[in-house]
């Protein structure tokens, strides 16, 4: 499949759409391609996919995200890197990272998160880098 094929796993697309809405995507500094049904999610700004079109990285650092991370972010099962550094994320739920066993890098530094619930990072056995 080429990058213009909008085919992708539905739970991943749904998770990204929820993420967009939950973090005020209309007001991001760069939301190029997001919600465009004519292109693959792999062509949305900040999204990186593998050859099977599964999301492996989400890098939206310094992009004016705000709000809470949605629980269905955990549907990005192949996610290895999540970089949301320097935004206005206010909260994360205990279940946000459930099922993200491939996650190796997580950067949530310089946000507005005041409380991280106990158990939030349970199950992230491959995590090499955590920046809060």
Beta strands, then each sheet from edge to edge (+ up, - down):
strand 1: 47-49
strand 2: 55-59
strand 3: 66-68
strand 4: 81-83
strand 5: 88-91
strand 6: 105-107
strand 7: 129-131
sheet 1: 1+ 2- 4- 6- 7-
sheet 2: 3+ 5+
end
